[in-house]
Amino acid sequence: MTAVAKFEDGYSIADKVLYGVSTIHKNHINCKTKIWPMMNYDKRSEIVIDYPGDYDVQKVLLKVFDTKDGNLHFVITYNDKKYIIVNHKSVLKEMDTNNVDVWIVPNQKIAEMLEKLEYDGEVLNLEELA
């Protein structure tokens, strides 16, 4: 069983990280789906990840990648589990795709693509959680 669940209008990962939730929550790491154009890290007390880079927050390691369309993709490591949120094949070559526990994908097309590429780990289609 995975530690990914529907949460408001997005998803909760390991009860620690929120992905795609429009309301910011103080007790979570809030990961956005798209790049935010203005840096605002010093202007808020909540933790919001909305830009590519490497983050180490509350014992969670996050590597964030972007694609030309502004979508964000994540490698999240927490409690010895590795989750990858990927929306497009092009970003895979930049990610460490070894020893992934759970692949989190937005639709069946991406899930099928991952299965054809024979990556290890469970593939979780978010459409099935909605």
Secondary structure in CASP SS format (residue, H / E / C, confidence):
PFRMAT SS
TARGET T0000
AUTHOR 0000-0000-0000
METHOD secondary structure of the structure
MODEL  1
M C 1.00
T C 1.00
A C 1.00
V E 1.00
A E 1.00
K E 1.00
F E 1.00
E C 1.00
D C 1.00
G E 1.00
Y E 1.00
S E 1.00
I E 1.00
A C 1.00
D C 1.00
K C 1.00
V E 1.00
L E 1.00
Y E 1.00
G C 1.00
V C 1.00
S C 1.00
T C 1.00
I C 1.00
H C 1.00
K C 1.00
N C 1.00
H C 1.00
I E 1.00
N E 1.00
C E 1.00
K C 1.00
T C 1.00
K E 1.00
I C 1.00
W C 1.00
P C 1.00
M C 1.00
M C 1.00
N C 1.00
Y H 1.00
D H 1.00
K H 1.00
R C 1.00
S C 1.00
E C 1.00
I E 1.00
V E 1.00
I E 1.00
D C 1.00
Y C 1.00
P C 1.00
G E 1.00
D E 1.00
Y E 1.00
D E 1.00
V E 1.00
Q C 1.00
K C 1.00
V E 1.00
L E 1.00
L E 1.00
K E 1.00
V E 1.00
F E 1.00
D E 1.00
T C 1.00
K C 1.00
D C 1.00
G C 1.00
N E 1.00
L E 1.00
H E 1.00
F E 1.00
V E 1.00
I E 1.00
T E 1.00
Y E 1.00
N C 1.00
D C 1.00
K E 1.00
K E 1.00
Y E 1.00
I E 1.00
I E 1.00
V C 1.00
N C 1.00
H C 1.00
K H 1.00
S H 1.00
V H 1.00
L H 1.00
K H 1.00
E H 1.00
M C 1.00
D C 1.00
T C 1.00
N C 1.00
N C 1.00
V C 1.00
D C 1.00
V E 1.00
W E 1.00
I E 1.00
V E 1.00
P C 1.00
N C 1.00
Q H 1.00
K H 1.00
I H 1.00
A H 1.00
E H 1.00
M H 1.00
L H 1.00
E H 1.00
K H 1.00
L H 1.00
E C 1.00
Y C 1.00
D C 1.00
G C 1.00
E E 1.00
V E 1.00
L E 1.00
N E 1.00
L H 1.00
E H 1.00
E H 1.00
L C 1.00
A C 1.00
END
